[in-house]
Amino acid sequence: MNINELIATLKKKLQSQIAIEKIEIQDKSFLHKFHPGNQKDKFHLKILIESKELKKMTKIESNKKIYKILDNELKNFIHSIQILIS
């Protein structure tokens, strides 16, 4: 899966299961290119979400919800993920 397909998939999955006002997903893989353990076909992503629904939860609860929704992508296509909720 290429990065554009992955971003589109993540947005669709998150928006279908969480009330989201705004979402932005950034590919930050270039920052980790030479790190040990970096894998060519796995991406480093930064997800910025504006969501009243998620803001009502604790940070742990909201991250667990996101991780559960993106379980398959995390196992197969994502090396690391940074989540910022506002």
Backbone as a printed PyTorch tensor [residue, N CA C, xyz], in Angstrom:
tensor([[[  0.8560,  -1.1820,   0.0000],
         [  0.0000,   0.0000,   0.0000],
         [  0.8960,   1.2370,   0.0000]],

        [[  0.5850,   2.1960,  -0.8680],
         [  1.3850,   3.4200,  -0.8690],
         [  0.8300,   4.4090,   0.1550]],

        [[  1.5710,   5.4590,   0.4080],
         [  1.2130,   6.3950,   1.4740],
         [ -0.1280,   7.0790,   1.2200]],

        [[ -0.4280,   7.4180,  -0.0200],
         [ -1.6960,   8.0900,  -0.3150],
         [ -2.8940,   7.1760,  -0.0610]],

        [[ -2.7650,   5.9150,  -0.4390],
         [ -3.8250,   4.9390,  -0.1630],
         [ -3.9970,   4.7410,   1.3370]],

        [[ -2.8860,   4.6610,   2.0400],
         [ -2.9360,   4.4670,   3.4840],
         [ -3.6250,   5.6390,   4.1750]],

        [[ -3.2530,   6.8600,   3.8230],
         [ -3.8610,   8.0480,   4.4280],
         [ -5.3650,   8.0750,   4.1540]],

        [[ -5.7590,   7.7770,   2.9240],
         [ -7.1890,   7.7610,   2.5680],
         [ -7.9380,   6.6980,   3.3820]],

        [[ -7.3360,   5.5330,   3.5410],
         [ -7.9430,   4.4480,   4.3110],
         [ -8.1000,   4.8380,   5.7740]],

        [[ -7.0540,   5.4150,   6.3520],
         [ -7.1030,   5.8210,   7.7610],
         [ -8.1970,   6.8640,   7.9910]],

        [[ -8.2460,   7.8680,   7.1280],
         [ -9.2670,   8.9150,   7.2660],
         [-10.6730,   8.3240,   7.1970]],

        [[-10.8920,   7.4650,   6.2140],
         [-12.2130,   6.8580,   6.0270],
         [-12.6180,   6.0410,   7.2560]],

        [[-11.7000,   5.2130,   7.7540],
         [-12.0110,   4.3690,   8.9110],
         [-12.2870,   5.2080,  10.1550]],

        [[-11.4400,   6.1980,  10.4110],
         [-11.6260,   7.0280,  11.5990],
         [-12.9230,   7.8390,  11.5220]],

        [[-13.1930,   8.4300,  10.3650],
         [-14.3860,   9.2640,  10.2110],
         [-15.6690,   8.4420,  10.2610]],

        [[-15.6000,   7.1630,   9.9380],
         [-16.7960,   6.3260,   9.9780],
         [-17.1470,   5.8860,  11.4000]],

        [[-16.1790,   5.9840,  12.3380],
         [-16.4270,   5.4740,  13.6870],
         [-16.2690,   6.5110,  14.7960]],

        [[-15.8300,   7.7050,  14.4310],
         [-15.6430,   8.7870,  15.4070],
         [-16.2030,  10.0680,  14.8050]],

        [[-16.8690,  10.8680,  15.6310],
         [-17.3320,  12.1880,  15.1700],
         [-16.1150,  13.1130,  15.1210]],

        [[-15.6910,  13.4370,  13.9070],
         [-14.4810,  14.2330,  13.7060],
         [-14.8340,  15.5170,  12.9730]],

        [[-14.4020,  16.6350,  13.5320],
         [-14.6180,  17.9240,  12.8730],
         [-13.5600,  18.1840,  11.8000]],

        [[-12.3320,  17.7650,  12.0780],
         [-11.2270,  17.9870,  11.1420],
         [-10.1670,  16.9230,  11.3940]],

        [[ -9.5520,  16.4500,  10.3120],
         [ -8.4770,  15.4580,  10.4440],
         [ -7.3890,  15.7580,   9.4250]],

        [[ -6.1550,  15.6280,   9.8590],
         [ -4.9950,  15.7890,   8.9800],
         [ -4.0140,  14.6820,   9.3240]],

        [[ -3.5200,  14.0120,   8.2970],
         [ -2.5410,  12.9400,   8.5000],
         [ -1.2940,  13.2930,   7.7080]],

        [[ -0.1620,  13.3430,   8.4100],
         [  1.1070,  13.7210,   7.7880],
         [  2.0640,  12.5310,   7.7790]],

        [[  2.7370,  12.3560,   6.6630],
         [  3.7710,  11.3250,   6.5420],
         [  5.0750,  11.9070,   7.0750]],

        [[  5.5660,  11.3510,   8.1480],
         [  6.8210,  11.8050,   8.7610],
         [  7.9360,  10.7630,   8.6080]],

        [[  7.7660,   9.8560,   7.6630],
         [  8.7320,   8.7670,   7.4770],
         [ 10.1350,   9.2730,   7.1850]],

        [[ 10.2260,  10.3790,   6.4530],
         [ 11.5440,  10.9180,   6.0860],
         [ 12.3850,  11.2670,   7.3130]],

        [[ 11.7550,  11.5760,   8.4280],
         [ 12.4930,  11.9250,   9.6500],
         [ 13.1720,  10.7110,  10.2770]],

        [[ 12.7280,   9.5270,   9.9080],
         [ 13.2110,   8.2950,  10.5420],
         [ 13.9570,   7.3840,   9.5700]],

        [[ 14.2530,   7.8920,   8.3950],
         [ 14.8210,   7.0860,   7.3140],
         [ 16.0590,   6.2850,   7.7320]],

        [[ 16.9220,   6.8710,   8.5310],
         [ 18.1830,   6.2050,   8.8870],
         [ 18.1960,   5.6340,  10.3060]],

        [[ 17.0400,   5.5910,  10.9560],
         [ 16.9680,   5.0300,  12.3040],
         [ 17.0700,   3.5030,  12.2540]],

        [[ 17.7000,   2.9130,  13.2700],
         [ 17.7460,   1.4500,  13.3360],
         [ 16.3160,   0.8990,  13.4220]],

        [[ 16.0590,  -0.1780,  12.7570],
         [ 14.7310,  -0.7860,  12.8050],
         [ 13.7380,  -0.1860,  11.8250]],

        [[ 14.1370,   0.8580,  11.1020],
         [ 13.2390,   1.4530,  10.1110],
         [ 12.9790,   0.4410,   9.0020]],

        [[ 11.7230,   0.3000,   8.6350],
         [ 11.3470,  -0.6440,   7.5900],
         [ 10.8270,   0.1150,   6.3770]],

        [[ 11.2790,  -0.2810,   5.1970],
         [ 10.9650,   0.4200,   3.9540],
         [  9.4610,   0.5650,   3.7080]],

        [[  8.7030,  -0.4770,   3.9670],
         [  7.2720,  -0.4700,   3.6430],
         [  6.3730,  -0.1130,   4.8170]],

        [[  6.9520,   0.4070,   5.8920],
         [  6.1480,   0.8470,   7.0410],
         [  6.3810,   2.3350,   7.2550]],

        [[  5.3000,   3.0320,   7.5920],
         [  5.3230,   4.4810,   7.6420],
         [  5.2930,   5.0380,   9.0630]],

        [[  5.8090,   6.2340,   9.2070],
         [  5.7560,   7.0120,  10.4340],
         [  4.7410,   8.1270,  10.1810]],

        [[  3.6670,   8.1400,  10.9660],
         [  2.5870,   9.0830,  10.7100],
         [  2.2960,   9.9710,  11.9050]],

        [[  1.8250,  11.1640,  11.5870],
         [  1.3450,  12.1090,  12.5960],
         [ -0.1170,  12.3910,  12.2570]],

        [[ -1.0070,  12.1230,  13.2070],
         [ -2.4340,  12.3270,  12.9930],
         [ -2.9090,  13.4520,  13.8930]],

        [[ -3.4650,  14.4860,  13.2730],
         [ -4.0270,  15.6160,  14.0110],
         [ -5.5440,  15.5540,  13.8560]],

        [[ -6.2400,  15.4420,  14.9740],
         [ -7.6910,  15.2770,  14.9410],
         [ -8.3580,  16.3390,  15.8030]],

        [[ -9.3450,  17.0090,  15.2350],
         [-10.2400,  17.8570,  16.0170],
         [-11.5150,  17.0620,  16.1970]],

        [[-11.8320,  16.7360,  17.4670],
         [-13.0150,  15.9190,  17.7400],
         [-13.5260,  16.1940,  19.1410]],

        [[-14.7510,  16.6670,  19.2180],
         [-15.3730,  16.8840,  20.5350],
         [-15.5670,  15.5530,  21.2440]],

        [[-15.8860,  14.5210,  20.4680],
         [-16.0850,  13.1810,  21.0310],
         [-14.8190,  12.6910,  21.7340]],

        [[-13.6730,  12.8020,  21.0580],
         [-12.4160,  12.3270,  21.6400],
         [-11.9480,  13.2190,  22.7890]],

        [[-12.2270,  14.5100,  22.7170],
         [-11.8070,  15.4380,  23.7790],
         [-12.5020,  15.1300,  25.1000]],

        [[-13.6780,  14.5120,  25.0430],
         [-14.4180,  14.1490,  26.2620],
         [-13.7870,  12.9580,  26.9720]],

        [[-12.9340,  12.2270,  26.2650],
         [-12.2790,  11.0370,  26.8210],
         [-10.9210,  11.4050,  27.4020]],

        [[-10.3980,  10.5060,  28.2160],
         [ -9.0160,  10.6820,  28.6540],
         [ -8.1190,  10.3930,  27.4530]],

        [[ -6.8760,  10.8170,  27.5350],
         [ -5.9300,  10.5870,  26.4340],
         [ -5.7670,   9.0850,  26.1750]],

        [[ -5.7030,   8.3040,  27.2340],
         [ -5.5510,   6.8510,  27.0860],
         [ -6.7720,   6.2510,  26.3990]],

        [[ -7.9730,   6.6580,  26.8070],
         [ -9.1970,   6.1290,  26.1940],
         [ -9.2870,   6.4800,  24.7120]],

        [[ -8.9790,   7.7350,  24.3890],
         [ -9.0750,   8.1530,  22.9890],
         [ -8.0340,   7.4430,  22.1290]],

        [[ -6.8200,   7.2920,  22.6400],
         [ -5.7790,   6.5890,  21.8800],
         [ -6.1410,   5.1150,  21.6940]],

        [[ -6.7100,   4.4810,  22.7360],
         [ -7.1340,   3.0830,  22.6250],
         [ -8.1910,   2.9190,  21.5410]],

        [[ -9.1270,   3.8660,  21.4980],
         [-10.1840,   3.8120,  20.4840],
         [ -9.5800,   3.9030,  19.0820]],

        [[ -8.6630,   4.8350,  18.8910],
         [ -8.0090,   5.0090,  17.5880],
         [ -7.1970,   3.7730,  17.2240]],

        [[ -6.4310,   3.2430,  18.1840],
         [ -5.6280,   2.0500,  17.9290],
         [ -6.5060,   0.8580,  17.5590]],

        [[ -7.6600,   0.7250,  18.2070],
         [ -8.5730,  -0.3890,  17.9050],
         [ -9.1050,  -0.2610,  16.4770]],

        [[ -9.4830,   0.9390,  16.0790],
         [-10.0070,   1.1750,  14.7320],
         [ -8.9450,   0.8940,  13.6680]],

        [[ -7.7100,   1.2650,  13.9570],
         [ -6.6130,   1.1410,  12.9790],
         [ -5.7540,  -0.1040,  13.1930]],

        [[ -6.2750,  -1.0850,  13.8910],
         [ -5.5030,  -2.2750,  14.2660],
         [ -4.7810,  -2.9210,  13.0790]],

        [[ -5.4930,  -3.2010,  12.0080],
         [ -4.8860,  -3.8600,  10.8430],
         [ -3.7710,  -3.0170,  10.2290]],

        [[ -4.0280,  -1.7210,  10.0740],
         [ -3.0250,  -0.8360,   9.4700],
         [ -1.7950,  -0.7010,  10.3710]],

        [[ -2.0070,  -0.6780,  11.6770],
         [ -0.8810,  -0.5970,  12.6110],
         [ -0.0040,  -1.8490,  12.5190]],

        [[ -0.6150,  -2.9860,  12.3580],
         [  0.1380,  -4.2430,  12.2740],
         [  0.8890,  -4.3850,  10.9500]],

        [[  0.3180,  -3.8350,   9.8750],
         [  0.8580,  -4.1170,   8.5490],
         [  1.5640,  -2.9680,   7.8390]],

        [[  1.2040,  -1.7170,   8.1560],
         [  1.7140,  -0.6040,   7.3430],
         [  2.3170,   0.5590,   8.1360]],

        [[  2.1460,   0.5460,   9.4470],
         [  2.5910,   1.6920,  10.2500],
         [  3.6520,   1.2460,  11.2460]],

        [[  4.7910,   1.9260,  11.2010],
         [  5.8690,   1.6440,  12.1560],
         [  5.6550,   2.4470,  13.4410]],

        [[  5.2930,   3.7100,  13.2940],
         [  5.0160,   4.5380,  14.4830],
         [  3.9470,   5.5620,  14.1500]],

        [[  3.2580,   5.9900,  15.2010],
         [  2.1520,   6.9060,  15.0100],
         [  2.1550,   7.9170,  16.1600]],

        [[  1.9460,   9.1540,  15.8110],
         [  1.8200,  10.2290,  16.8010],
         [  0.4080,  10.7650,  16.6520]],

        [[ -0.3240,  10.8420,  17.7590],
         [ -1.7180,  11.2920,  17.7170],
         [ -1.8540,  12.5550,  18.5490]],

        [[ -2.3700,  13.6030,  17.9160],
         [ -2.6420,  14.8700,  18.6150],
         [ -4.1330,  15.1560,  18.4730]],

        [[ -4.7990,  15.3310,  19.6050],
         [ -6.2460,  15.5600,  19.6190],
         [ -6.5310,  16.9380,  20.1900]],

        [[ -7.3620,  17.6770,  19.4670],
         [ -7.7670,  18.9940,  19.9700],
         [ -9.2690,  19.1440,  19.8520]]])
